[in-house]
Amino acid sequence: MYPVICYGVGCGQAARYKVAATWSDGQTCELKTYAIACESCIVAQWIDAKRRRLGCRLIPGETLEEPCVYELVRGSRDRTLVRREDLESAAPA
């Protein structure tokens, strides 16, 4: 298996978290990934994802929830990932 590396600019560390938001077109529902991050970069990546979400344009029938932080577990499906609200609440708003 290949290593999953943090999206942080110049980071290169192993990723431990996924920053994603639930997206739906009314029929399909999935996580839209904004970032994959290590312990050091997670707060910055989560804040950036929240900023980027504001720029998303949706067509009628589409929904896009706020980005959340999830534990990244190799080989796991998105619907089984554990949300880390503790990391979200620790970040500045």
C-alpha positions as a printed NumPy array, in Angstrom:
array([[  0.   ,   0.   ,   0.   ],
       [  1.095,   3.532,  -0.689],
       [  1.406,   6.07 ,   2.145],
       [ -1.322,   8.692,   2.57 ],
       [  0.432,  12.039,   2.944],
       [ -0.873,  15.261,   4.481],
       [ -2.079,  17.959,   2.055],
       [ -0.27 ,  20.662,   4.069],
       [  2.157,  22.607,   1.875],
       [  5.616,  21.102,   2.339],
       [  4.431,  18.852,   5.18 ],
       [  5.11 ,  15.288,   3.993],
       [  3.858,  13.667,   7.227],
       [  1.528,  10.678,   7.344],
       [ -2.13 ,  11.74 ,   7.296],
       [ -4.352,  10.865,  10.266],
       [ -7.494,  12.854,   9.47 ],
       [ -9.902,  13.565,   6.642],
       [-11.672,  16.921,   6.348],
       [-14.914,  16.414,   4.443],
       [-18.508,  17.594,   4.121],
       [-21.597,  15.576,   3.334],
       [-22.821,  16.377,  -0.184],
       [-26.032,  15.226,  -1.837],
       [-27.838,  15.785,  -5.117],
       [-31.065,  14.435,  -3.655],
       [-30.395,  10.872,  -4.778],
       [-26.757,  10.225,  -3.977],
       [-25.013,  11.147,  -0.735],
       [-21.239,  11.123,  -0.197],
       [-18.411,  12.903,   1.553],
       [-16.746,  15.684,  -0.423],
       [-13.106,  15.635,   0.625],
       [-11.45 ,  18.982,   1.261],
       [ -8.191,  17.759,   2.805],
       [ -6.228,  14.88 ,   4.25 ],
       [ -4.154,  16.066,   7.195],
       [ -1.622,  15.109,   9.851],
       [ -1.88 ,  16.009,  13.551],
       [  0.078,  19.258,  13.032],
       [ -1.888,  20.514,  10.022],
       [ -5.463,  19.483,  10.888],
       [ -6.627,  22.802,  12.342],
       [ -5.32 ,  24.853,   9.406],
       [ -6.788,  22.387,   6.89 ],
       [-10.189,  22.415,   8.636],
       [-10.307,  26.228,   8.722],
       [ -9.335,  26.359,   5.024],
       [-12.071,  23.825,   4.176],
       [-14.674,  25.984,   5.915],
       [-13.506,  29.002,   3.88 ],
       [-13.54 ,  27.041,   0.609],
       [-17.038,  25.693,   1.283],
       [-18.377,  29.247,   1.299],
       [-17.343,  29.545,  -2.35 ],
       [-19.21 ,  26.422,  -3.493],
       [-22.152,  27.031,  -5.774],
       [-24.947,  24.492,  -5.653],
       [-27.67 ,  23.77 ,  -8.167],
       [-31.281,  23.264,  -7.062],
       [-31.591,  19.993,  -5.148],
       [-27.95 ,  19.878,  -4.047],
       [-26.919,  20.178,  -0.413],
       [-23.48 ,  20.604,   1.113],
       [-23.042,  20.492,   4.871],
       [-20.265,  22.125,   6.879],
       [-16.838,  20.443,   6.719],
       [-16.102,  18.037,   9.565],
       [-12.988,  16.234,  10.786],
       [-12.881,  12.433,  10.621],
       [-10.311,   9.828,  11.672],
       [ -8.652,   8.522,   8.523],
       [ -8.754,   4.728,   8.615],
       [ -7.087,   2.944,   5.735],
       [ -9.485,   0.667,   3.865],
       [-12.599,   2.059,   5.569],
       [-15.631,   3.412,   3.746],
       [-16.622,   7.032,   4.343],
       [-19.83 ,   6.081,   6.16 ],
       [-17.821,   4.209,   8.824],
       [-15.353,   7.009,   9.613],
       [-15.462,   8.386,  13.155],
       [-16.08 ,  12.122,  13.44 ],
       [-13.661,  14.052,  15.693],
       [-15.78 ,  16.904,  17.048],
       [-13.152,  17.419,  19.762],
       [-10.676,  18.63 ,  17.128],
       [-13.3  ,  20.891,  15.538],
       [-14.213,  22.508,  18.844],
       [-10.537,  23.05 ,  19.702],
       [-10.021,  25.17 ,  16.565],
       [-10.711,  28.913,  16.486],
       [-14.034,  29.716,  14.789]])
